[in-house]
């Protein structure tokens, strides 16, 4: 039997943060979770787009509990400000969905902290965010952290000598792959550390296959091929929703579409690359991420 949003159990009483929830699979995940009863915080960079998304979800489900909070994952100061405000207002967080991302800008761009944009936003921003709100996550029974990766992680390689592409000719494709590989390495290492700490919190991951979203706006060829391969954002959000809500999910699980090359289809448990499961690289990446973000946790 295919897994759909109808399989999602009642989410009443759960507090959820979804990053990058103003569009694409982040929006769809937030929308469904709100419809299922969760209180959802849409953590987005754009105030205008974030508030518009909140308004749209409320119009579809007047009883849905949704709100906007400003968060720019390309700024460690913004991550810290978001976390301070969140931790002041809430003591528990049932679900953190690390969804926001940047995909293949036309040239090398850096974050406000000087990191290459894709690595800095997709990985370091989420690493810092998870660390800063982790006390609230750990305080919630049955809580989860879900990382949204990509099939592009298969082409990724963590180059510790040049994470910011200062020494090599910049490749937006390889850089994106590195950031998505980092998402999975982070998820697995987070799960190992949660397990070692004795916490009941779990970390899991998902990827949306080929889904038509604003993330592809810098990749012209992808937009042309959307007519042939792409799923809707609503269907592309299903692996994330499964990882976030299904009672059968275990720490370290990874979900994606069940179709050809995991490009489309309904969600199922899938296998990550050997590089993503390299424990030595994951441990080193964790230490480097702590140093770069100045956020330490679960040591």
BELPEDA-V763289 format. One line per field, one symbol per residue. phi: phi as a letter, one per 40 degrees, with the letter a starting at -180 (. if undefined). burial: 1 if it has 24 or more other C-alpha atoms within 12 Angstrom, else 0. A space follows every 10 residues. Layout:
phi: ???
burial: ???
This chain:
phi: .ccbcccccd bdgcbbbbcg ccagcccccc cccccchccb bccbcccdcc cccdcccccc adcccbabbc abccbccccc cdcccccccb bbbcabbcbd abbfccacbb cccgcddccc ccbcccdccd ccbddccccc cgcabbbcba ccccccaccc caccfcbbcc bcccccdccc ccdcdcdccc cccccccgcc cbbaaabcgc bcacdcccbd cccccdccbc ccccccccdc ccccbccccb dgcbbacccd ffcahccacb bcccccbccc cccccccccc cccgbbafc
burial: 0011100100 1001111111 1111111111 1111111111 1111100001 1011011100 0001111111 1111111111 0110010001 0111111111 1111100110 1010111111 1111111111 1111111101 0111111111 1111111110 0011100001 1111111111 1111111111 1111000011 1111111111 1111110000 0000010001 1111111111 1111110011 1111111100 0111111111 1110111000 1110111111 011010110
